[in-house]
Amino acid sequence: MNDAAVLMAGDVAPANATETAILSRRSVRGFLPTPIGRMTVEHLLDVAARAPSGTNMQPWRAIALAGTKLDAFRDALAATFLAGGETGKRDYQYYPDPFFEPYQSRRRKVGWDLYGHLGIARGETEKMRQQVAHNLRFFGAPVGLVCVIDRRLEIGSWLDYGMFLENIAVAARARGLDTCHMAVFAQFAGAIRRLLDLDDNAVVVCGVAIGHEDPHAPANRLRTERVPAAGFTDFRGF
């Protein structure tokens, strides 16, 4: 497999409303302050909870934040990062160490493409730090989810959790909303547990921003590539 052939958003024609929601989903990194009501968020989570899970264990758990509760949480978390506290102390390892191809090149490309839209050049560490802090503030979204899982569960439940998270994104798009799933929150698991009064068995999986895209945010000009099915699938018997 190689990445010579790539798909961009719009290259695949949707055949129905579900595919339209999937194909229009992307990670939005700048939101309008337009409020999202509890009933809407609760409905999205009820829909997402129809994700399959082994023996119907339903391993997902979310803390949904809005208003002053969200403001207090994200300001405290960003301040923790900017003060140099706890970064890197994940409950789980998200990425391989060391990285290897083709994943290393894909990761570098999307990172530098994003920084290009933000006007951040190599070596501008303070601008990079401020962008991470913006991330921890849910990019200004009016709703933030902190998603956790019981640390006693195994890898199968993590696979189930991924389907739940995708359902949130697709259900949000179907309602004209946007999302960003952010693994960086896992780097501050200890601080998050203290801020949200969670017990030690609550492993921080990610944060999820939910809201309406700010069309003027430079980061939202980013468009990512995908390898087409022929590049990652060994078709047999067709």
C-alpha positions as CSV (number, residue, x, y, z in Angstrom):
1,M,0.0,0.0,0.0
2,N,1.1,3.5,-0.7
3,D,-0.4,7.0,-0.4
4,A,0.2,7.9,-4.1
5,A,-3.6,8.0,-4.6
6,V,-5.6,10.0,-2.1
7,L,-9.2,11.0,-1.6
8,M,-10.2,14.5,-0.6
9,A,-13.5,15.7,0.9
10,G,-15.9,15.8,-2.0
11,D,-14.3,13.0,-4.1
12,V,-16.8,10.4,-2.9
13,A,-20.4,11.1,-3.9
14,P,-22.8,10.4,-1.0
15,A,-25.7,8.0,-1.8
16,N,-27.9,8.9,1.1
17,A,-28.3,11.2,4.1
18,T,-26.2,8.9,6.3
19,E,-23.3,9.0,3.9
20,T,-23.7,12.8,3.6
21,A,-23.2,13.1,7.3
22,I,-20.2,10.8,7.3
23,L,-18.5,12.5,4.4
24,S,-19.1,16.0,5.7
25,R,-17.7,15.2,9.1
26,R,-14.3,16.7,9.9
27,S,-12.4,18.0,12.9
28,V,-13.5,21.6,13.4
29,R,-11.0,23.7,15.4
30,G,-12.9,27.0,15.7
31,F,-16.5,27.3,16.9
32,L,-19.1,30.0,17.1
33,P,-20.4,30.7,20.7
34,T,-24.0,29.8,19.7
35,P,-25.5,27.9,22.6
36,I,-26.5,24.2,22.2
37,G,-29.3,23.1,24.6
38,R,-29.2,20.1,26.9
39,M,-32.0,18.4,25.0
40,T,-30.0,18.4,21.8
41,V,-26.8,17.1,23.5
42,E,-28.8,14.4,25.3
43,H,-30.4,13.4,22.1
44,L,-27.0,13.1,20.4
45,L,-25.7,10.9,23.2
46,D,-28.9,8.7,23.2
47,V,-28.3,8.2,19.4
48,A,-24.6,7.5,19.9
49,A,-25.3,5.0,22.6
50,R,-26.9,2.7,19.9
51,A,-23.3,1.8,19.0
52,P,-22.6,-1.9,19.2
53,S,-20.7,-3.2,22.2
54,G,-19.6,-6.7,23.2
55,T,-22.3,-8.4,25.2
56,N,-24.0,-5.0,25.4
57,M,-21.6,-3.8,28.1
58,Q,-21.8,-0.1,26.9
59,P,-18.4,1.0,28.3
60,W,-18.8,4.7,27.5
61,R,-19.2,7.4,30.1
62,A,-19.3,11.2,29.4
63,I,-19.3,14.4,31.4
64,A,-21.1,17.1,29.4
65,L,-20.1,20.6,30.1
66,A,-21.7,24.0,29.1
67,G,-22.0,27.5,30.4
68,T,-20.1,28.5,33.5
69,K,-19.2,24.9,34.3
70,L,-17.5,24.6,30.9
71,D,-15.7,28.0,31.3
72,A,-14.3,27.1,34.7
73,F,-13.1,23.7,33.5
74,R,-11.4,24.7,30.3
75,D,-9.8,27.8,31.8
76,A,-8.4,25.7,34.7
77,L,-7.1,23.0,32.3
78,A,-5.5,25.4,29.9
79,A,-3.9,27.2,32.9
80,T,-2.5,23.8,34.1
81,F,-0.9,23.3,30.7
82,L,0.5,26.8,30.3
83,A,2.0,26.5,33.8
84,G,3.8,23.3,32.7
85,G,1.8,21.0,34.8
86,E,1.1,17.3,34.1
87,T,1.5,17.3,30.4
88,G,2.4,13.8,29.0
89,K,1.0,11.9,31.9
90,R,-1.5,9.8,30.0
91,D,-3.3,6.8,31.4
92,Y,-2.7,5.0,28.1
93,Q,-0.4,5.2,25.1
94,Y,-2.1,6.6,22.0
95,Y,0.7,6.6,19.5
96,P,3.5,4.2,18.7
97,D,7.0,4.9,20.0
98,P,8.9,5.3,17.8
99,F,6.7,6.2,14.9
100,F,7.2,4.4,11.6
101,E,6.0,4.8,8.0
102,P,3.5,5.4,6.6
103,Y,2.1,6.8,9.8
104,Q,4.9,9.2,10.6
105,S,4.6,11.0,7.3
106,R,0.8,11.3,7.5
107,R,1.1,12.7,11.0
108,R,3.7,15.2,10.1
109,K,1.7,16.4,7.0
110,V,-1.5,17.1,8.8
111,G,0.4,18.8,11.6
112,W,2.3,21.2,9.3
113,D,-0.7,21.7,7.1
114,L,-2.7,22.9,10.1
115,Y,0.1,25.1,11.4
116,G,0.4,26.6,7.9
117,H,-3.2,27.8,8.1
118,L,-2.5,29.2,11.5
119,G,0.6,31.0,10.5
120,I,2.8,29.0,12.8
121,A,6.3,28.3,11.5
122,R,8.8,25.7,12.7
123,G,10.4,26.7,15.9
124,E,7.7,29.0,17.0
125,T,7.1,27.1,20.3
126,E,5.1,29.8,22.1
127,K,2.5,29.9,19.3
128,M,2.4,26.1,19.4
129,R,1.8,26.3,23.1
130,Q,-1.0,28.7,22.7
131,Q,-2.6,26.5,20.1
132,V,-2.6,23.5,22.5
133,A,-4.2,25.8,25.1
134,H,-6.9,26.7,22.6
135,N,-7.4,23.0,22.0
136,L,-7.9,22.4,25.8
137,R,-10.5,25.2,25.7
138,F,-12.5,23.0,23.3
139,F,-11.7,25.6,20.5
140,G,-14.4,27.9,21.9
141,A,-17.2,25.4,21.5
142,P,-20.3,25.9,23.6
143,V,-20.4,22.2,24.6
144,G,-17.5,20.1,25.7
145,L,-17.6,16.4,26.5
146,V,-15.0,14.6,28.6
147,C,-15.2,10.9,27.7
148,V,-13.9,8.3,30.2
149,I,-13.7,4.6,30.5
150,D,-13.2,2.3,33.5
151,R,-9.5,1.3,33.6
152,R,-10.5,-2.3,34.4
153,L,-12.0,-2.8,31.0
154,E,-10.0,-4.4,28.2
155,I,-9.2,-3.5,24.5
156,G,-12.5,-4.9,23.2
157,S,-14.4,-2.2,25.2
158,W,-12.0,0.5,23.7
159,L,-13.1,-0.7,20.2
160,D,-16.7,-0.3,21.2
161,Y,-16.0,3.1,22.6
162,G,-14.6,4.2,19.2
163,M,-17.9,3.3,17.5
164,F,-19.7,5.4,20.2
165,L,-17.4,8.4,19.5
166,E,-18.0,8.1,15.7
167,N,-21.7,8.0,16.3
168,I,-21.5,11.3,18.1
169,A,-19.7,12.9,15.2
170,V,-22.1,11.6,12.6
171,A,-25.3,12.3,14.5
172,A,-24.0,15.9,15.1
173,R,-23.4,16.4,11.4
174,A,-26.9,15.2,10.6
175,R,-28.2,18.0,12.8
176,G,-26.0,20.6,11.2
177,L,-23.4,20.6,14.1
178,D,-19.7,20.0,14.1
179,T,-17.3,18.3,16.4
180,C,-13.7,17.7,17.2
181,H,-12.4,14.7,19.1
182,M,-9.3,15.5,21.0
183,A,-6.9,12.9,22.4
184,V,-4.7,15.7,24.0
185,F,-7.1,15.7,27.0
186,A,-5.7,12.3,28.0
187,Q,-2.4,14.0,28.7
188,F,-4.0,15.7,31.7
189,A,-5.9,12.8,33.2
190,G,-4.9,13.6,36.8
191,A,-5.9,17.2,36.6
192,I,-9.2,16.3,34.8
193,R,-10.0,13.8,37.5
194,R,-9.5,16.4,40.2
195,L,-11.4,19.1,38.4
196,L,-14.4,16.8,37.7
197,D,-14.2,14.8,41.0
198,L,-13.7,11.5,39.2
199,D,-12.2,8.4,40.8
200,D,-8.9,6.8,39.9
201,N,-10.6,4.1,37.7
202,A,-11.8,6.8,35.3
203,V,-9.4,6.8,32.4
204,V,-9.7,9.9,30.3
205,V,-10.2,8.8,26.7
206,C,-10.6,12.1,25.0
207,G,-12.5,15.4,24.9
208,V,-15.2,16.2,22.3
209,A,-16.1,19.8,21.2
210,I,-19.6,20.2,19.9
211,G,-21.0,23.3,18.2
212,H,-21.4,25.3,15.0
213,E,-18.3,25.9,12.9
214,D,-16.8,29.4,12.8
215,P,-16.3,29.8,9.0
216,H,-13.7,32.6,9.6
217,A,-11.4,30.5,11.8
218,P,-8.2,29.9,9.9
219,A,-7.8,26.4,11.2
220,N,-11.1,25.4,9.6
221,R,-9.5,25.8,6.1
222,L,-7.7,22.5,6.7
223,R,-8.8,19.6,4.5
224,T,-7.3,16.2,5.1
225,E,-6.6,13.4,2.7
226,R,-7.7,9.7,2.9
227,V,-6.2,6.7,1.3
228,P,-8.9,5.0,-0.9
229,A,-10.1,1.5,-0.3
230,A,-7.9,0.1,-3.0
231,G,-4.9,1.3,-1.0
232,F,-5.7,-0.5,2.3
233,T,-7.9,-3.4,1.3
234,D,-6.9,-6.8,-0.2
235,F,-10.0,-7.7,-2.2
236,R,-10.4,-11.4,-2.8
237,G,-13.1,-13.3,-4.7
238,F,-14.6,-10.2,-6.4
